[in-house]
Amino acid sequence: MVIQTSFNWLIEQQLLLSLLFAGFVLLERFGLKAIGSQLIYKLLWLIPASLLIANLPNAIRPLQNSPISHYIITPNQPLISTISINWALFYVVITALLLFATWIIHRRFVSNLQLCEVTNLQAEISSGVETFTSHQVATPMVIGVLNSKLVLPHNYNTLFDKATLALILEHENVHIKRKDNLTNALLLLATILMWFNPLAWMAYASCRRLQELTCDERVLSNKTTQQQILYSKALVNCAANAPAGLMAYSHYGDKKTMLQRLTNIKHNGAHSRLAKGSALLIAASLLSGLAVAKQPEASAKKETSIAPVMRIEPLYPKQAAEQGISGSVVLKYDITPAGKTANITVVKAEPEAVFNKEAKRALMQWQYTPSSMGQQNVLIQLDFALNSTVTKSDLIERVNISH
């Protein structure tokens, strides 16, 4: 039940998330020169903020005097289970496989590094964190999600001169101080949870590129032209040998990312204040619009009909039918604006735990007409009777509240 409800909620959020992902990717692709990587990277917070605001509970409203609906289930249908695809279970299986594969890739990568600790880094270029060398990497990188470690190529002394190495280590220190590997792990987890949405993967890739661009800007903010040239040459050498694969660890990116970073260094600081202001205004308008949309209109009339369009009749449990057991289950649930049922709970059942599972399983598949706000706390009593002429009494007391 929890899995099905969570899956339904995730699917319902895809339209909003897809629009946000698409906007973020477009900003990263076409807005860098005008807005700058720092602001676009910070606008990533707009996605979880919008999701939070869109899912805030509606303002508390008085209880409606709606009667409890009744539905009688008899064991006339064949006492066998029908075979159908459970999309929530399919989603969970695929997600679990992706998470397991990602974990295996990370474990295998780290175990193959064969790290050797470095103890002779000169003080003026020391990174201040545990530093190791490895024959398996050709570029510097930071590994570890919670406990960061710096890994250098085994021949870093011959690959980089002293000045270039100092710039590279400063870049890695930015990753370490910002806890970028932890950020990447959380972003990768969120992306895997939405593996079916290609825009989520595109937004993840854009975020990783922006992460490197913002590191470059921070390192070069107070550097001379000669140091910027040294840094650019180091990027070319590192990106040519950058590791590939789905990893949360910070690295220098592919050749396309390297070209983007070189272009960004060239235009560093030449951003439009008007474009930045416009981006912030649009972001604020989006959040305000979502917040306003959650508020019920004072003059809005209660929707008079949210009618069912599909009801799946529960199966009468075979054992209960054979033993001649009848009973009732009162369920409470919400109807989403899309017309799906959610947050299904059992209020009361007689006898206990005999018909609950089948009642909830069927109600999860019911469909209602779409509406602007849906409906909350709907009550229904499902009566399981051996024949349709049996009359069941209400299991809960009705309370009328007027105002």
Solvent accessible surface area in square Angstrom, and as a share of the most:
residue,aa,sasa,rsa
1,M,73,0.33
2,V,119,0.68
3,I,92,0.47
4,Q,35,0.16
5,T,33,0.19
6,S,59,0.38
7,F,30,0.13
8,N,17,0.09
9,W,104,0.36
10,L,23,0.12
11,I,63,0.32
12,E,61,0.28
13,Q,17,0.08
14,Q,24,0.11
15,L,135,0.67
16,L,32,0.16
17,L,5,0.02
18,S,25,0.16
19,L,116,0.58
20,L,17,0.08
21,F,12,0.05
22,A,32,0.25
23,G,33,0.32
24,F,11,0.04
25,V,6,0.04
26,L,101,0.50
27,L,51,0.25
28,E,0,0.00
29,R,102,0.37
30,F,162,0.68
31,G,8,0.08
32,L,19,0.10
33,K,129,0.55
34,A,41,0.32
35,I,12,0.06
36,G,2,0.02
37,S,0,0.00
38,Q,57,0.25
39,L,25,0.13
40,I,0,0.00
41,Y,34,0.13
42,K,130,0.55
43,L,21,0.10
44,L,30,0.15
45,W,189,0.66
46,L,33,0.16
47,I,18,0.09
48,P,64,0.41
49,A,34,0.27
50,S,0,0.00
51,L,38,0.19
52,L,120,0.60
53,I,34,0.17
54,A,27,0.21
55,N,55,0.28
56,L,80,0.40
57,P,114,0.72
58,N,30,0.15
59,A,46,0.36
60,I,177,0.90
61,R,94,0.34
62,P,71,0.44
63,L,110,0.55
64,Q,87,0.39
65,N,91,0.46
66,S,65,0.42
67,P,96,0.61
68,I,11,0.06
69,S,51,0.33
70,H,76,0.34
71,Y,49,0.19
72,I,73,0.37
73,I,0,0.00
74,T,15,0.09
75,P,32,0.20
76,N,130,0.67
77,Q,42,0.19
78,P,96,0.60
79,L,68,0.34
80,I,122,0.62
81,S,91,0.59
82,T,112,0.65
83,I,177,0.90
84,S,94,0.61
85,I,118,0.60
86,N,79,0.40
87,W,145,0.51
88,A,4,0.03
89,L,104,0.52
90,F,96,0.40
91,Y,24,0.09
92,V,51,0.29
93,V,70,0.40
94,I,47,0.24
95,T,9,0.05
96,A,54,0.42
97,L,107,0.53
98,L,59,0.29
99,L,64,0.32
100,F,124,0.52
101,A,46,0.36
102,T,16,0.09
103,W,131,0.46
104,I,52,0.26
105,I,77,0.39
106,H,25,0.11
107,R,141,0.52
108,R,155,0.57
109,F,43,0.18
110,V,54,0.31
111,S,77,0.50
112,N,79,0.41
113,L,1,0.00
114,Q,131,0.58
115,L,56,0.28
116,C,75,0.45
117,E,108,0.48
118,V,22,0.13
119,T,125,0.73
120,N,114,0.58
121,L,34,0.17
122,Q,92,0.41
123,A,94,0.73
124,E,108,0.49
125,I,14,0.07
126,S,57,0.37
127,S,10,0.07
128,G,73,0.70
129,V,46,0.26
130,E,82,0.37
131,T,7,0.04
132,F,24,0.10
133,T,20,0.11
134,S,1,0.01
135,H,130,0.58
136,Q,106,0.47
137,V,17,0.10
138,A,46,0.36
139,T,1,0.01
140,P,0,0.00
141,M,1,0.00
142,V,2,0.01
143,I,6,0.03
144,G,19,0.19
145,V,50,0.28
146,L,140,0.69
147,N,90,0.46
148,S,20,0.13
149,K,51,0.22
150,L,0,0.00
151,V,0,0.00
152,L,0,0.00
153,P,1,0.01
154,H,89,0.40
155,N,57,0.29
156,Y,13,0.05
157,N,105,0.54
158,T,116,0.68
159,L,83,0.41
160,F,14,0.06
161,D,82,0.42
162,K,108,0.46
163,A,53,0.41
164,T,12,0.07
165,L,6,0.03
166,A,35,0.27
167,L,7,0.03
168,I,2,0.01
169,L,3,0.01
170,E,64,0.29
171,H,1,0.00
172,E,2,0.01
173,N,30,0.16
174,V,12,0.07
175,H,4,0.02
176,I,21,0.11
177,K,164,0.69
178,R,52,0.19
179,K,103,0.44
180,D,3,0.02
181,N,5,0.02
182,L,60,0.30
183,T,44,0.25
184,N,0,0.00
185,A,28,0.22
186,L,107,0.53
187,L,37,0.19
188,L,8,0.04
189,L,77,0.38
190,A,42,0.33
191,T,8,0.05
192,I,3,0.02
193,L,71,0.35
194,M,20,0.09
195,W,59,0.21
196,F,64,0.27
197,N,12,0.06
198,P,94,0.59
199,L,49,0.24
200,A,3,0.03
201,W,74,0.26
202,M,77,0.35
203,A,7,0.05
204,Y,20,0.07
205,A,38,0.29
206,S,0,0.00
207,C,1,0.01
208,R,32,0.12
209,R,34,0.12
210,L,0,0.00
211,Q,0,0.00
212,E,5,0.02
213,L,0,0.00
214,T,0,0.00
215,C,0,0.00
216,D,1,0.01
217,E,21,0.09
218,R,119,0.44
219,V,1,0.00
220,L,5,0.02
221,S,86,0.55
222,N,124,0.64
223,K,37,0.16
224,T,81,0.47
225,T,100,0.58
226,Q,113,0.50
227,Q,65,0.29
228,Q,53,0.24
229,I,79,0.40
230,L,38,0.19
231,Y,2,0.01
232,S,25,0.16
233,K,122,0.52
234,A,3,0.02
235,L,2,0.01
236,V,64,0.37
237,N,83,0.43
238,C,1,0.01
239,A,5,0.04
240,A,60,0.46
241,N,82,0.42
242,A,25,0.19
243,P,36,0.23
244,A,95,0.74
245,G,57,0.54
246,L,59,0.29
247,M,7,0.03
248,A,2,0.01
249,Y,15,0.06
250,S,1,0.01
251,H,30,0.13
252,Y,3,0.01
253,G,9,0.09
254,D,83,0.43
255,K,129,0.55
256,K,136,0.58
257,T,9,0.05
258,M,20,0.09
259,L,108,0.54
260,Q,39,0.17
261,R,1,0.01
262,L,44,0.22
263,T,73,0.42
264,N,9,0.05
265,I,18,0.09
266,K,163,0.69
267,H,51,0.23
268,N,56,0.29
269,G,61,0.59
270,A,67,0.52
271,H,41,0.18
272,S,45,0.29
273,R,220,0.80
274,L,147,0.73
275,A,25,0.20
276,K,70,0.30
277,G,37,0.36
278,S,47,0.30
279,A,12,0.09
280,L,95,0.47
281,L,123,0.61
282,I,123,0.62
283,A,11,0.09
284,A,52,0.40
285,S,63,0.40
286,L,58,0.29
287,L,48,0.24
288,S,62,0.40
289,G,41,0.39
290,L,32,0.16
291,A,42,0.32
292,V,107,0.61
293,A,81,0.63
294,K,44,0.19
295,Q,114,0.51
296,P,50,0.31
297,E,128,0.58
298,A,116,0.90
299,S,100,0.65
300,A,58,0.45
301,K,183,0.78
302,K,121,0.51
303,E,70,0.31
304,T,137,0.80
305,S,83,0.54
306,I,26,0.13
307,A,45,0.35
308,P,54,0.34
309,V,97,0.56
310,M,84,0.37
311,R,97,0.35
312,I,56,0.29
313,E,72,0.32
314,P,0,0.00
315,L,35,0.18
316,Y,4,0.01
317,P,28,0.18
318,K,116,0.49
319,Q,125,0.56
320,A,4,0.03
321,A,21,0.17
322,E,118,0.53
323,Q,110,0.49
324,G,42,0.40
325,I,53,0.27
326,S,38,0.25
327,G,3,0.03
328,S,1,0.01
329,V,0,0.00
330,V,0,0.00
331,L,0,0.00
332,K,78,0.33
333,Y,3,0.01
334,D,25,0.13
335,I,7,0.03
336,T,14,0.08
337,P,70,0.44
338,A,57,0.44
339,G,0,0.00
340,K,63,0.27
341,T,2,0.01
342,A,15,0.11
343,N,87,0.45
344,I,8,0.04
345,T,69,0.40
346,V,49,0.28
347,V,66,0.38
348,K,88,0.37
349,A,3,0.02
350,E,87,0.39
351,P,54,0.34
352,E,127,0.57
353,A,82,0.64
354,V,52,0.30
355,F,1,0.00
356,N,31,0.16
357,K,162,0.69
358,E,34,0.15
359,A,0,0.00
360,K,47,0.20
361,R,80,0.29
362,A,0,0.00
363,L,1,0.00
364,M,42,0.19
365,Q,69,0.31
366,W,1,0.00
367,Q,54,0.24
368,Y,14,0.05
369,T,42,0.24
370,P,106,0.67
371,S,21,0.13
372,S,92,0.59
373,M,67,0.30
374,G,9,0.08
375,Q,52,0.23
376,Q,84,0.38
377,N,83,0.43
378,V,24,0.14
379,L,53,0.26
380,I,1,0.00
381,Q,0,0.00
382,L,0,0.00
383,D,3,0.02
384,F,0,0.00
385,A,0,0.00
386,L,69,0.34
387,N,70,0.36
388,S,77,0.50
389,T,116,0.67
390,V,55,0.32
391,T,128,0.75
392,K,60,0.25
393,S,86,0.56
394,D,59,0.31
395,L,25,0.12
396,I,39,0.20
397,E,148,0.67
398,R,124,0.45
399,V,105,0.60
400,N,124,0.64
401,I,75,0.38
402,S,100,0.64
403,H,196,0.88
